[in-house]
Amino acid sequence: MRLYTAIVGAVEQEYVDEVKSDRLVSASIRELLRTLDPHSNFFEAKEYTNLQERQKGSYYGLGITVQSVDGNITVVAPFEGTPAHRLGIRAGDVISKIEDQDARGMSIDDAVKRLRGPKGTPVRITIVRQGYEAPLEFTVIRDSIPLHSVPYFFMASRSVGYLRLTDFNETTACRPGEGEGCERELEKALKSLQKSGANAILLDIRDNPGGLLDQAFAVSNLFLKKGQLVVFTRGRTKRDESNYITETESPFVNVPLVVLTSRHSASASEIVAGALQDHDRALIVGETTFGKGLVQTIMPLRNVRGYALALTTARYYTPSGRSIQRDYASTALEEYYAPRDRKPCEQGTSDMKLTDVGRKVYGGDGITPDYCVDPEAPGKFVAHLVGRQAFVNFARGYEAAEGQGTAQIAGTGSRSTARSARMKVVGRDFKVDEKVLADFRSYLDEQKVRYNPEDLAANREAVSRQIEEEVVRQVFGEGEARKRSLAWDPQVRKALELIPRADLLLRDPQKYVVQRESERKLASGSRP
């Protein structure tokens, strides 16, 4: 410690620029923890507050995420159902004033502090919006903003429900023992889908980074039989050793289930996918998951109020005994978080285990899907347009016919009734036609986005999909956009195709195994 203190003192006194000691200490603590593993971390007061809000699943404010773009406080997205969303605040809106104070050049922390406040209190903001000549005035009444773990769900077909799970927080599912009457977001969504006629479920945990371990247990408890192991942890001491075994009978235990995963599905997502796969309860479709098998304990620092340590105290294992943690000891941090050379999905790894019925599953590098399906990747021309923000900015020229002329919304606030002749009004039945494509070409010309007309014609279908999805997202929200994109999402299409197989796995797992092995032999025999 004397050496460390001496170095910090020398930097403070002799470095060419003035440096605050707390900045040096925070940076050195983070580097110290990185020598242990990639997931042990140190939280300063603001970061710890944000973590607590995410885990709790709510905060008081308007219901928007913002970022600074060229010095402007810009709305990234409103959360659906919040005051900001109900008043029509949109992605791309620039907040030019907060309570009549110029917001240009204001730091994000300062802006967020001014926008948040006690529930029921108003805040006046001025917004500059693309397509409008004059600024728009809003008075928004702050409310409790739920950070939904199930932001939307709907029927993907006449008999299959689609459910998007983006987080594992206090709002996700009821823990065993919380009582028969307990219902949180996941239970409510499942019951609603069943009432709508769903007799099978697509559970989409793609890009879900994880969250609370006990919520991964609660989610798994909804689909597994009573008495089945979900996950077990092993650490340095006995107190870090736990077995999580389902405790209740669930009404959804006999519903055919397909789980969608991506390379960014991590931690709690992998616990759920691994448990359902090991017990032959669901089929996993998509990409090999991230590969995080370390458990962090959050330790508030008693001597430094507001700060906390997230320290790895255990490793977790799926029911078959798989550790899905990727190697980090011999990997640079950047390569660990954005790996370039992972094994092909179909190849698996050397850490082979068996499911309840004897299927081979693999650990040591995430959860390998039962059916590997890559996400749709845009072609070179479409990627060029995406990179130039062409679809996003073009879509900002559209607005909804719903709610036009409504200046006051009870309990939410008020908004400007100004309209713009430059904005195109659309309904939920919006489709891309020749007129929309002609408008898009005109937009590209006006914005001097380079393109070849032949490329535009050759990529007409892909371009139309991008426009349709982005317009619907900008105007009606992420849930409506996802409904549209299911039609051309290769992973969802494969999942829907596999519903009968998921049903067979549930009813007669041995028969499923025989059929699957026959398929593999035929496929390998047909390869040149």
C-alpha positions as semicolon CSV with decimal commas, in nm:
position;residue;x (nm);y (nm);z (nm)
1;M;0,000;0,000;0,000
2;R;0,293;0,235;0,062
3;L;0,404;0,189;-0,300
4;Y;0,051;0,261;-0,428
5;T;0,016;0,572;-0,209
6;A;0,355;0,698;-0,322
7;I;0,264;0,660;-0,691
8;V;-0,073;0,834;-0,650
9;G;0,098;1,115;-0,459
10;A;0,362;1,158;-0,729
11;V;0,097;1,175;-1,004
12;E;-0,105;1,432;-0,809
13;Q;0,196;1,654;-0,752
14;E;0,406;1,614;-1,066
15;Y;0,180;1,515;-1,360
16;V;0,167;1,774;-1,642
17;D;-0,210;1,830;-1,588
18;E;-0,403;1,846;-1,264
19;V;-0,560;1,508;-1,183
20;K;-0,815;1,437;-0,911
21;S;-0,713;1,157;-0,676
22;D;-1,061;0,995;-0,679
23;R;-1,031;0,948;-1,055
24;L;-0,695;0,775;-1,011
25;V;-0,824;0,551;-0,734
26;S;-1,137;0,447;-0,928
27;A;-0,935;0,363;-1,241
28;S;-0,678;0,162;-1,045
29;I;-0,950;-0,034;-0,860
30;R;-1,111;-0,129;-1,192
31;E;-0,779;-0,243;-1,336
32;L;-0,711;-0,446;-1,020
33;L;-1,045;-0,625;-1,056
34;R;-0,984;-0,694;-1,425
35;T;-0,684;-0,906;-1,328
36;L;-0,935;-1,140;-1,160
37;D;-1,198;-1,184;-1,432
38;P;-1,393;-0,972;-1,685
39;H;-1,706;-0,944;-1,468
40;S;-1,584;-0,834;-1,124
41;N;-1,643;-0,459;-1,116
42;F;-1,649;-0,143;-0,907
43;F;-1,950;0,089;-0,906
44;E;-1,931;0,457;-0,824
45;A;-2,242;0,621;-0,679
46;K;-2,416;0,702;-1,010
47;E;-2,340;0,361;-1,160
48;Y;-2,462;0,184;-0,847
49;T;-2,785;0,384;-0,851
50;N;-2,842;0,288;-1,217
51;L;-2,780;-0,078;-1,134
52;Q;-3,030;-0,067;-0,847
53;E;-3,292;0,096;-1,072
54;R;-3,245;-0,172;-1,336
55;Q;-3,275;-0,452;-1,081
56;K;-3,575;-0,291;-0,912
57;G;-3,736;-0,233;-1,251
58;S;-3,852;0,129;-1,210
59;Y;-3,763;0,495;-1,151
60;Y;-3,947;0,831;-1,150
61;G;-3,925;1,040;-1,464
62;L;-4,062;1,089;-1,818
63;G;-3,983;0,751;-1,973
64;I;-3,710;0,828;-2,227
65;T;-3,347;0,744;-2,285
66;V;-3,128;1,031;-2,405
67;Q;-2,779;1,082;-2,537
68;S;-2,568;1,379;-2,643
69;V;-2,537;1,415;-3,022
70;D;-2,320;1,708;-3,133
71;G;-2,395;1,881;-2,804
72;N;-2,772;1,828;-2,831
73;I;-2,972;1,629;-2,574
74;T;-3,134;1,382;-2,813
75;V;-3,405;1,126;-2,743
76;V;-3,286;0,774;-2,824
77;A;-3,624;0,615;-2,756
78;P;-3,933;0,658;-2,540
79;F;-4,046;0,361;-2,330
80;E;-4,387;0,244;-2,445
81;G;-4,676;0,330;-2,216
82;T;-4,487;0,605;-2,029
83;P;-4,583;0,976;-2,012
84;A;-4,330;1,066;-2,283
85;H;-4,462;0,795;-2,514
86;R;-4,829;0,885;-2,456
87;L;-4,755;1,249;-2,537
88;G;-4,586;1,155;-2,863
89;I;-4,221;1,228;-2,784
90;R;-4,016;1,041;-3,044
91;A;-3,670;0,903;-3,111
92;G;-3,459;1,175;-3,271
93;D;-3,634;1,461;-3,091
94;V;-3,386;1,718;-2,963
95;I;-3,460;1,866;-2,620
96;S;-3,361;2,229;-2,668
97;K;-3,492;2,363;-2,336
98;I;-3,576;2,224;-1,993
99;E;-3,792;2,459;-1,784
100;D;-3,698;2,740;-2,026
101;Q;-3,326;2,685;-1,971
102;D;-3,115;2,625;-2,281
103;A;-3,017;2,257;-2,290
104;R;-2,760;2,282;-2,570
105;G;-2,420;2,188;-2,433
106;M;-2,577;2,055;-2,112
107;S;-2,419;1,734;-1,985
108;I;-2,626;1,416;-1,994
109;D;-2,603;1,383;-1,615
110;D;-2,731;1,739;-1,567
111;A;-3,015;1,690;-1,818
112;V;-3,126;1,362;-1,661
113;K;-3,118;1,517;-1,314
114;R;-3,348;1,798;-1,433
115;L;-3,586;1,563;-1,619
116;R;-3,628;1,325;-1,329
117;G;-3,812;1,419;-1,012
118;P;-4,090;1,323;-0,770
119;K;-4,391;1,138;-0,905
120;G;-4,677;1,368;-1,007
121;T;-4,464;1,678;-1,062
122;P;-4,458;1,852;-1,404
123;V;-4,156;1,943;-1,615
124;R;-4,172;2,172;-1,920
125;I;-3,954;2,084;-2,217
126;T;-3,909;2,233;-2,562
127;I;-3,841;1,996;-2,848
128;V;-3,696;2,051;-3,195
129;R;-3,827;1,785;-3,431
130;Q;-3,727;1,701;-3,786
131;G;-3,994;1,821;-4,032
132;Y;-4,126;2,098;-3,804
133;E;-4,029;2,460;-3,853
134;A;-4,118;2,574;-3,498
135;P;-4,020;2,408;-3,168
136;L;-4,282;2,197;-2,990
137;E;-4,377;2,263;-2,629
138;F;-4,451;1,976;-2,387
139;T;-4,547;1,966;-2,021
140;V;-4,485;1,616;-1,892
141;I;-4,606;1,488;-1,555
142;R;-4,343;1,262;-1,403
143;D;-4,451;0,911;-1,313
144;S;-4,309;0,578;-1,201
145;I;-4,136;0,442;-1,512
146;P;-4,134;0,064;-1,529
147;L;-3,826;-0,091;-1,686
148;H;-4,020;-0,375;-1,843
149;S;-3,853;-0,713;-1,872
150;V;-4,139;-0,821;-2,103
151;P;-4,184;-0,509;-2,319
152;Y;-4,425;-0,677;-2,561
153;F;-4,589;-1,005;-2,657
154;F;-4,836;-1,107;-2,927
155;M;-4,962;-1,396;-3,136
156;A;-4,703;-1,498;-3,396
157;S;-4,957;-1,726;-3,564
158;R;-5,307;-1,849;-3,489
159;S;-5,179;-2,093;-3,225
160;V;-4,828;-1,973;-3,130
161;G;-4,756;-1,689;-2,889
162;Y;-4,441;-1,477;-2,914
163;L;-4,292;-1,331;-2,596
164;R;-3,993;-1,095;-2,577
165;L;-3,789;-1,114;-2,255
166;T;-3,520;-0,842;-2,237
167;D;-3,409;-0,849;-1,874
168;F;-3,425;-1,039;-1,546
169;N;-3,531;-0,791;-1,279
170;E;-3,783;-0,763;-0,995
171;T;-4,072;-0,724;-1,243
172;T;-4,002;-1,044;-1,441
173;A;-4,161;-1,341;-1,260
174;C;-4,284;-1,455;-0,920
175;R;-4,035;-1,639;-0,704
176;P;-4,150;-1,976;-0,569
177;G;-4,321;-1,921;-0,237
178;E;-4,463;-1,576;-0,315
179;G;-4,817;-1,710;-0,316
180;E;-5,069;-1,842;-0,567
181;G;-5,207;-1,497;-0,643
182;C;-4,870;-1,354;-0,745
183;E;-4,848;-1,239;-1,108
184;R;-4,567;-1,042;-1,267
185;E;-4,493;-0,956;-1,628
186;L;-4,408;-1,304;-1,752
187;E;-4,706;-1,477;-1,588
188;K;-4,942;-1,207;-1,716
189;A;-4,804;-1,234;-2,069
190;L;-4,829;-1,615;-2,075
191;K;-5,187;-1,611;-1,947
192;S;-5,286;-1,342;-2,197
193;L;-5,136;-1,540;-2,485
194;Q;-5,318;-1,855;-2,376
195;K;-5,648;-1,662;-2,367
196;S;-5,571;-1,547;-2,723
197;G;-5,544;-1,910;-2,834
198;A;-5,172;-1,985;-2,792
199;N;-5,096;-2,352;-2,732
200;A;-4,721;-2,309;-2,788
201;I;-4,472;-2,033;-2,702
202;L;-4,169;-1,869;-2,863
203;L;-3,957;-1,724;-2,581
204;D;-3,720;-1,467;-2,731
205;I;-3,415;-1,399;-2,510
206;R;-3,190;-1,280;-2,790
207;D;-2,956;-1,001;-2,674
208;N;-3,081;-1,038;-2,316
209;P;-2,770;-0,964;-2,103
210;G;-2,907;-1,134;-1,791
211;G;-2,978;-0,995;-1,447
212;L;-3,085;-1,141;-1,115
213;L;-3,000;-1,508;-1,056
214;D;-3,318;-1,568;-0,856
215;Q;-3,522;-1,436;-1,149
216;A;-3,356;-1,689;-1,383
217;F;-3,471;-1,948;-1,130
218;A;-3,823;-1,800;-1,121
219;V;-3,852;-1,801;-1,502
220;S;-3,731;-2,161;-1,526
221;N;-3,979;-2,261;-1,254
222;L;-4,263;-2,156;-1,487
223;F;-4,169;-2,419;-1,746
224;L;-4,009;-2,706;-1,554
225;K;-4,170;-2,974;-1,339
226;K;-4,163;-2,950;-0,961
227;G;-3,842;-3,094;-0,814
228;Q;-3,614;-3,035;-1,115
229;L;-3,271;-2,875;-1,075
230;V;-3,238;-2,540;-1,254
231;V;-2,879;-2,445;-1,171
232;F;-2,618;-2,503;-0,904
233;T;-2,335;-2,276;-0,791
234;R;-1,996;-2,364;-0,649
235;G;-1,758;-2,117;-0,488
236;R;-1,469;-2,082;-0,250
237;T;-1,679;-2,135;0,062
238;K;-1,984;-2,340;0,155
239;R;-2,202;-2,029;0,168
240;D;-2,145;-1,987;-0,207
241;E;-2,273;-2,337;-0,284
242;S;-2,642;-2,350;-0,372
243;N;-2,878;-2,584;-0,556
244;Y;-3,181;-2,418;-0,715
245;I;-3,461;-2,676;-0,743
246;T;-3,810;-2,594;-0,867
247;E;-4,064;-2,580;-0,585
248;T;-4,406;-2,540;-0,745
249;E;-4,624;-2,693;-1,013
250;S;-4,669;-2,452;-1,301
251;P;-4,970;-2,427;-1,536
252;F;-4,729;-2,381;-1,827
253;V;-4,526;-2,698;-1,778
254;N;-4,697;-2,879;-2,069
255;V;-4,684;-2,594;-2,321
256;P;-4,450;-2,666;-2,617
257;L;-4,162;-2,417;-2,601
258;V;-3,894;-2,287;-2,839
259;V;-3,628;-2,048;-2,705
260;L;-3,450;-1,798;-2,932
261;T;-3,090;-1,710;-2,840
262;S;-2,816;-1,487;-2,979
263;R;-2,444;-1,437;-2,921
264;H;-2,539;-1,158;-2,679
265;S;-2,771;-1,371;-2,463
266;A;-2,578;-1,396;-2,137
267;S;-2,576;-1,495;-1,771
268;A;-2,936;-1,540;-1,646
269;S;-3,046;-1,598;-2,008
270;E;-2,799;-1,884;-2,031
271;I;-2,917;-2,031;-1,701
272;V;-3,272;-2,049;-1,839
273;A;-3,167;-2,184;-2,179
274;G;-2,931;-2,437;-2,021
275;A;-3,190;-2,567;-1,773
276;L;-3,461;-2,604;-2,036
277;Q;-3,219;-2,776;-2,273
278;D;-3,072;-3,014;-2,012
279;H;-3,419;-3,129;-1,905
280;D;-3,531;-3,169;-2,270
281;R;-3,805;-2,917;-2,200
282;A;-3,750;-2,678;-2,494
283;L;-3,570;-2,651;-2,824
284;I;-3,303;-2,379;-2,846
285;V;-3,279;-2,197;-3,181
286;G;-3,038;-1,928;-3,298
287;E;-2,674;-1,859;-3,213
288;T;-2,438;-1,989;-2,944
289;T;-2,484;-1,765;-2,640
290;F;-2,224;-1,532;-2,487
291;G;-2,070;-1,769;-2,234
292;K;-2,087;-1,603;-1,889
293;G;-2,088;-1,859;-1,610
294;L;-1,962;-1,647;-1,320
295;V;-2,182;-1,524;-1,034
296;Q;-2,122;-1,177;-0,890
297;T;-2,224;-1,074;-0,539
298;I;-2,303;-0,702;-0,504
299;M;-2,135;-0,569;-0,190
300;P;-2,218;-0,210;-0,084
301;L;-1,904;-0,051;0,062
302;R;-1,991;0,038;0,420
303;N;-1,712;0,293;0,461
304;V;-1,781;0,474;0,131
305;R;-2,149;0,555;0,102
306;G;-2,306;0,500;-0,240
307;Y;-2,024;0,285;-0,378
308;A;-2,035;-0,092;-0,433
309;L;-1,825;-0,386;-0,540
310;A;-1,948;-0,658;-0,776
311;L;-1,720;-0,949;-0,693
312;T;-1,725;-1,294;-0,852
313;T;-1,795;-1,535;-0,567
314;A;-1,910;-1,850;-0,749
315;R;-1,941;-2,033;-1,079
316;Y;-2,273;-2,168;-1,193
317;Y;-2,342;-2,497;-1,367
318;T;-2,639;-2,622;-1,565
319;P;-2,827;-2,935;-1,440
320;S;-2,609;-3,167;-1,651
321;G;-2,295;-3,018;-1,495
322;R;-2,196;-2,783;-1,774
323;S;-1,999;-2,469;-1,704
324;I;-2,075;-2,240;-1,995
325;Q;-1,806;-1,982;-1,904
326;R;-1,577;-1,893;-2,193
327;D;-1,201;-1,876;-2,145
328;Y;-1,085;-1,534;-2,030
329;A;-0,744;-1,607;-1,876
330;S;-0,569;-1,613;-2,213
331;T;-0,793;-1,360;-2,393
332;A;-0,768;-0,983;-2,419
333;L;-1,065;-0,798;-2,267
334;E;-1,174;-0,656;-2,605
335;E;-1,160;-0,999;-2,765
336;Y;-1,355;-1,150;-2,474
337;Y;-1,646;-0,909;-2,514
338;A;-1,640;-0,910;-2,896
339;P;-1,493;-1,247;-3,001
340;R;-1,406;-1,284;-3,367
341;D;-1,308;-1,648;-3,393
342;R;-1,554;-1,866;-3,204
343;K;-1,615;-2,223;-3,310
344;P;-1,897;-2,275;-3,561
345;C;-2,231;-2,322;-3,386
346;E;-2,276;-2,678;-3,515
347;Q;-1,933;-2,787;-3,391
348;G;-1,992;-2,765;-3,016
349;T;-1,699;-2,791;-2,773
350;S;-1,506;-3,058;-2,591
351;D;-1,708;-3,025;-2,268
352;M;-1,979;-3,270;-2,367
353;K;-2,260;-3,366;-2,125
354;L;-2,592;-3,550;-2,162
355;T;-2,946;-3,425;-2,114
356;D;-3,206;-3,621;-1,916
357;V;-3,296;-3,824;-2,223
358;G;-2,936;-3,867;-2,343
359;R;-2,893;-3,587;-2,597
360;K;-2,540;-3,446;-2,628
361;V;-2,498;-3,087;-2,511
362;Y;-2,184;-2,879;-2,478
363;G;-2,038;-2,631;-2,230
364;G;-1,726;-2,420;-2,195
365;D;-1,834;-2,168;-2,459
366;G;-2,194;-2,064;-2,401
367;I;-2,510;-2,264;-2,473
368;T;-2,501;-2,426;-2,815
369;P;-2,847;-2,425;-2,979
370;D;-3,023;-2,741;-3,087
371;Y;-3,074;-2,573;-3,424
372;C;-2,816;-2,320;-3,537
373;V;-2,961;-2,032;-3,739
374;D;-2,770;-1,712;-3,815
375;P;-2,953;-1,378;-3,801
376;E;-3,025;-1,207;-4,128
377;A;-2,726;-0,996;-4,233
378;P;-2,784;-0,700;-4,466
379;G;-2,610;-0,704;-4,804
380;K;-2,334;-0,456;-4,885
381;F;-2,567;-0,196;-5,038
382;V;-2,825;-0,207;-4,758
383;A;-2,545;-0,201;-4,498
384;H;-2,415;0,116;-4,666
385;L;-2,757;0,282;-4,628
386;V;-2,787;0,162;-4,268
387;G;-2,444;0,306;-4,192
388;R;-2,552;0,644;-4,330
389;Q;-2,863;0,637;-4,105
390;A;-3,074;0,661;-4,421
391;F;-3,364;0,444;-4,301
392;V;-3,378;0,594;-3,950
393;N;-3,372;0,955;-4,070
394;F;-3,618;0,890;-4,354
395;A;-3,862;0,729;-4,111
396;R;-3,860;1,042;-3,895
397;G;-4,061;1,210;-4,169
398;Y;-4,367;1,001;-4,073
399;E;-4,607;1,034;-3,782
400;A;-4,918;0,859;-3,657
401;A;-5,273;0,955;-3,741
402;E;-5,365;0,846;-3,387
403;G;-5,403;1,124;-3,131
404;Q;-5,379;1,416;-3,371
405;G;-5,515;1,737;-3,224
406;T;-5,508;1,606;-2,866
407;A;-5,343;1,875;-2,656
408;Q;-5,415;1,744;-2,305
409;I;-5,392;1,390;-2,170
410;A;-5,523;1,340;-1,818
411;G;-5,252;1,249;-1,568
412;T;-4,983;1,269;-1,835
413;G;-4,945;1,633;-1,940
414;S;-4,990;1,849;-2,246
415;R;-4,830;1,887;-2,586
416;S;-4,820;2,127;-2,876
417;T;-5,096;2,082;-3,133
418;A;-4,877;2,217;-3,413
419;R;-4,883;2,012;-3,733
420;S;-4,639;2,008;-4,022
421;A;-4,732;1,974;-4,386
422;R;-4,395;1,809;-4,443
423;M;-4,480;1,514;-4,217
424;K;-4,651;1,211;-4,371
425;V;-4,936;1,071;-4,161
426;V;-4,970;0,690;-4,152
427;G;-5,181;0,427;-3,980
428;R;-5,086;0,087;-3,842
429;D;-5,156;-0,068;-4,183
430;F;-4,857;0,118;-4,336
431;K;-4,697;-0,062;-4,630
432;V;-4,413;0,035;-4,862
433;D;-4,539;0,105;-5,215
434;E;-4,403;0,281;-5,523
435;K;-4,482;0,623;-5,376
436;V;-4,285;0,547;-5,059
437;L;-3,989;0,415;-5,260
438;A;-3,997;0,727;-5,479
439;D;-3,996;0,943;-5,164
440;F;-3,700;0,742;-5,032
441;R;-3,505;0,800;-5,355
442;S;-3,581;1,172;-5,329
443;Y;-3,462;1,170;-4,968
444;L;-3,133;1,003;-5,068
445;D;-3,083;1,266;-5,339
446;E;-3,162;1,556;-5,103
447;Q;-2,926;1,425;-4,836
448;K;-2,657;1,351;-5,095
449;V;-2,638;0,984;-4,996
450;R;-2,449;0,812;-5,276
451;Y;-2,628;0,518;-5,437
452;N;-2,655;0,339;-5,767
453;P;-3,013;0,314;-5,905
454;E;-2,933;-0,039;-6,023
455;D;-2,836;-0,138;-5,668
456;L;-3,156;0,014;-5,534
457;A;-3,362;-0,184;-5,785
458;A;-3,172;-0,508;-5,717
459;N;-3,223;-0,469;-5,341
460;R;-3,583;-0,349;-5,362
461;E;-3,724;-0,615;-5,126
462;A;-3,455;-0,568;-4,859
463;V;-3,483;-0,189;-4,880
464;S;-3,863;-0,206;-4,853
465;R;-3,835;-0,424;-4,542
466;Q;-3,592;-0,181;-4,380
467;I;-3,818;0,116;-4,454
468;E;-4,133;-0,060;-4,333
469;E;-3,975;-0,182;-4,011
470;E;-3,814;0,154;-3,929
471;V;-4,124;0,364;-4,004
472;V;-4,338;0,136;-3,786
473;R;-4,075;0,144;-3,510
474;Q;-4,047;0,524;-3,515
475;V;-4,421;0,584;-3,527
476;F;-4,576;0,294;-3,333
477;G;-4,294;0,146;-3,125
478;E;-4,064;-0,154;-3,106
479;G;-4,342;-0,407;-3,045
480;E;-4,527;-0,318;-3,366
481;A;-4,198;-0,324;-3,558
482;R;-4,118;-0,670;-3,425
483;K;-4,458;-0,798;-3,541
484;R;-4,367;-0,690;-3,895
485;S;-4,016;-0,829;-3,890
486;L;-4,124;-1,180;-3,783
487;A;-4,226;-1,246;-4,142
488;W;-3,866;-1,222;-4,264
489;D;-3,669;-1,309;-3,948
490;P;-3,495;-1,642;-4,032
491;Q;-3,457;-1,743;-3,667
492;V;-3,825;-1,686;-3,590
493;R;-3,932;-1,861;-3,908
494;K;-3,722;-2,165;-3,811
495;A;-3,864;-2,156;-3,457
496;L;-4,221;-2,156;-3,588
497;E;-4,135;-2,445;-3,816
498;L;-4,002;-2,641;-3,514
499;I;-4,312;-2,606;-3,295
500;P;-4,430;-2,962;-3,382
501;R;-4,081;-3,088;-3,286
502;A;-4,097;-2,902;-2,955
503;D;-4,431;-3,068;-2,893
504;L;-4,281;-3,411;-2,972
505;L;-3,985;-3,343;-2,739
506;L;-4,233;-3,264;-2,463
507;R;-4,460;-3,564;-2,521
508;D;-4,212;-3,834;-2,632
509;P;-3,848;-3,722;-2,595
510;Q;-3,709;-4,062;-2,692
511;K;-3,896;-4,056;-3,022
512;Y;-3,768;-3,701;-3,083
513;V;-3,408;-3,819;-3,027
514;V;-3,448;-4,106;-3,275
515;Q;-3,592;-3,875;-3,543
516;R;-3,324;-3,611;-3,482
517;E;-3,042;-3,864;-3,514
518;S;-3,193;-3,993;-3,839
519;E;-3,198;-3,637;-3,973
520;R;-2,833;-3,584;-3,883
521;K;-2,726;-3,907;-4,054
522;L;-2,917;-3,816;-4,368
523;A;-2,767;-3,466;-4,368
524;S;-2,410;-3,593;-4,322
525;G;-2,461;-3,859;-4,588
526;S;-2,579;-3,602;-4,843
527;R;-2,270;-3,381;-4,805
528;P;-2,022;-3,405;-5,090
